[in-house]
Amino acid sequence: MKFLFLLLIPVFTIPAFADFQQLPTDGGTLLVNVSTDPEKPTIDGQTKIKIDFVNPQTNNIQEHIDYKVTATNGETPIFGPIPSTHTSIGSVTIPMELKSGENKISIDVEGILFRPITPETVTFTVMAQEQAPSPEEKSGCLIATAAHGTELAPQIQLLREVRDNVLFGTNSGTTFMAGFNEFYYSFSPVVADLERQSPIFREMVKAIITPMLSTLSILQFVDIDSEQQMLGYGIGIILLNAGIYFMAPAIVIFNIRKYLQKNNK
């Protein structure tokens, strides 16, 4: 049942804003927030580094900051140093091409409200990795494909159409799929291998996932134009599957036990 639950999680997932790091400057005059877009930077393409200067007394953005930014990877400079720059709104976004591993981003604050100060520095570590596999690179429905014997089976086409035309059509589905693929492909090859090695196990898996595939087919026949609609249909499908996989067997087991207890009296 574990993989059944995992396949249904995307409809519950909602997009989240990128986490930010917050550190004080070494003199304690300001707090500095740093976040990245994308949230998990890769070495392929630019990463937007968003910097917010925060007044620690009010916890609000501090306007009119003079600053410098330098970025390095090990001993290799990857950005800057830029000349002293002014931001009137207290926030700035800088595109950078990060390198694999730890990237150190140093921010020097040299002035506040048009008044020079003794320079204060804060350094952040931003990790960048190799390009994450795209949905197309990891797109096989391994467990269902092994159960039905071919990727051309109608059931497999159904899963792909729901994924590509429904889930990828919403922010929640798209956001989830990146993380879901990493987890799903960590165990699905093992399950698929077991299916290919054991016809009995394959038939068991096929029987287990058939009701779920039937309920997912509902998404092919509805128009989903918003995250709220996606969540609404998703909740309905999860409740329907809960009834099929848990409530119905529980009712059967309860009635059998009741019948046996009655006959034993």
N, C-alpha and C positions, 0 to 999 in steps of 0.2 A: 504493500500500500504506500510505501515511502515515495516511490517514483510517481504514483498517481497524484499525491499531494503536491509534489514539486511541479508537475505539469500544469496544475491549476493555480499556482501562486501568481503568475503574471497578471491576472485580472485584478488582484488585490493590491498590486504594487503601484505607488504613486511617485512621481518624480521628486527628488530632493535637491536642494541647493548644495553646491560644493561646500565642504567643510573648510574652515579657515584656521590658520595658526595665528595666535596672538602672543606677542612678546614685548616687553618694555625695552626702550633704548637703554644703553648702558648707564646713562645718567638719570634715568627714571622720569624724564620730563614728559615723554609721550609713550603711549601704547601703539603698537603697529600691528595691523591685521594683514595677512597675506593669504590669498586664495588663488586657485588656478582654474582655468578653463581650457581643456577638459579637466574634470576633477582628478583623473588619473593620467598624468601627462605621459606621452610617448615621445620617442626620438624622431618620429616621422611627422614633420610639419611643425608649425609654431604652437607654442603654449602661451596663452594670455595670463600674465601675472598681474593680479589686481591688488593694489596696495592702498590701505586706508590708514590715515593717521588719526589717532583717537586721543582726546583729552582725558587723562585718567581721573580728573576731578568730576567731570560731568558725564563721562562715558559717551560723549557725542563726538562726531567727526570734527577734528580741529582744522579750521580753514587757514589758508595762506601759509603754506609750508615751503621752505627751500630745502631741497634734498639732492642727493646723488645716489645712483644705483650701480652696483657692480655684481656680476655673476661669474662664478668659476666652477669648473668641474675638475677636482684635483688641483693640479698646478696650471691647468689650461684656462685662460680667460674665454668666456663664451658670450659675454655682453659687457659693454662699457669699459672703463668708467665713463659715464656721461658727465658733461659739465653741470654745475649747479643749476637746478631747474626749479621753477616755481609752479605750485598748484594752488589755485585760488579756492577750489572746492574741498581740498583735503583728501582727495582720492585720485588715483592714477592707475591706468591699465597699460602695461608694457608687453608687447609681443616678444618672445624669445624663442630661440631654437635650442632646447635643452639637449644635453648629452646623457648617455646611459649611466644610471647609478645616481650618486649623490651630487646635486647641484647646490652650491652655496650662493645665496642671494644676500648681499650686504647692502644695507640702506643707511646712508649717513644723513642725519638731520642737521642743517646748518643755520636755519632761521625760522622764526615763528612770528606771524603777524608783522612782517616786514622788519623784524628786529633780528640781527645776527645773534647766535648763541654759540657757546663752545660746542663744537661738533660732537654729536652723540651717534653711536652706531648700534645697529641690531642686525643679526645675521640669521637667516632662515635656511633650512635644508628642504629642498624639493626633490623628490625621487622621480626619475623618469625611466621607463622601461621600453623594451622592444615593442613594435606595433602590435597591439592586441588583435587576435584573429577577428575578422569581420563575421557577421552572421552567415555570409555566403561560404566562408572558409570552414565553418563548423555548422553545417546545416542538416546533417543526416539524422533522421529519427531512428537511431540505432536499435532501440528495444522493439519498437513497433515493426521496423523493417525485418528484423530477424524473426519476429513472430509470424509475419505474413509471407516471408520468403522472398520478397522483391520490393524494390523502391517504386515499382509501377503499380502496386496494389492500390485500389481506390482508397483504402483506409489511410495509406501513407500520403497520398495526394491531398486528402482531407486535412491532415495535420499541417502540411505545408501551406495550404491555402489559408487556414486559420491563422497560422503564424505570420505569413507574409502580408495578407490582405486585411487582417483584423488587428493582431497585436502590434505589428510594425506601423500600423496606422494611428497609434496612440502614443503619447509620451510615456505613459506608464509601462506599456508593453515593451517599447524600445529600450527604455532605461533598464528594465529587468533583464532583458535577453542577454546583455553583455555579461552580467554576473551569473545568470542562470547557466549559460553555456559552459563557463568554467567549472561549475559544480557538476552539471549533468554529465559532461564528458569525462569526469573523473571516475565515474562508476559504470556508466552505460555500456562501454565496450566489454566489461567483464560479464555483465548480465547478458548481452547479446551473444558472447562466446558460449555461455552456458546453454542458451537457447539452441544454438547450432549443434552443440554436442549432445543435447538430450531432447528428443522429440516430445517426451512426456512433459518436460519443463516448458518447452515452447508452447504446447497446447494449453498448459495452465496459464501462462502469461497472456496468450491470445484471449482466453476466456475472461481473464481479469480485466483487460483493458478495453474489451468490446463495448461494455456499457458506457464507459467514459468517452470513447470515440463517438458514440451515438449522441451523447449530450453535447459534446463540442460542436457537432454538426449544426446545432441551433444557430451558432454564430455566423454561419454562412447565409442565413436567410433574414438577418436583421440589419438595419442601418445604424451604425454606431458613429456618431458625429462629435462626441465629446467624452472627456474622461469620466463624467458622471454616468453616462450611459454605459460605458465600458464596465465600470464598477457595479452598476445595477445588474447587467446581464451576468457578470462574473459571479456575483453573490448568488444569483438564482441558480446558475449551473453548479456551483459548489454545494449548495443546499440539496439540489437534485441528486448529485453524486453521493452526498452523505446519506441520503435516504436509501439509495440503491445499495451502497456498500456496507452500511452500518445499521440503519434502522430496520430495513427489511430482514436481514439475517437475525437481528436481535429479536424481532417479533416472532420469527419462525422458531428460534431456539426457546424463547419463553413459552410458546404454545406447546412445543414438544415436552418440555419439562413439566408443564402443568398437566399434560395428558398422562405422562408417566407417573407423576405423583398421585393422580386420581386413580389410576389402575392399581397402584401398589397399596392402596388403602383397603 
